[in-house]
Amino acid sequence: MSKNQPEFDLQKQVCRWINIQYPKVLFMSDTIASVKLTPQQQLRNKKIQKLDFKLPDLLIFEPKGNFSGLFIELKVKSPFKKNGEIFKDEHLEGQLKTINDLKSKGYYACFSWSFDMTISIINQYMNLE
């Protein structure tokens, strides 16, 4: 029996949609989050990753407007409280830091927490001149 992985299911849905809607666009999707690594693989992975960098789930390598690319951190529910603050969680806070760092370097980067929201973000980005 497979483990319930709603974020991975969302990721698969979005990637299938991009392949159909934008077949020439280069993109990749982070797979490490949905994989259980052995201790040896974890050690090896840690040696080749940027410390404290939380790779977004979806990376679209298509410059549009004033942006160098689109990076989306996918969630199945909003990471924000009603007042707009991020929920107190070390992992979410690290992801928000990465999003802000990417924005400061000229990328469009954000959280998205549903299929429709993600598609809307991608379409708006792809329609930038």
Summary of the structure (lengths in Angstrom):
residues: 129
radius of gyration: 15.2
end to end distance: 46.1
largest distance: 46.1
contacts: 328
relative contact order: 0.18
helix: 43%
strand: 16%
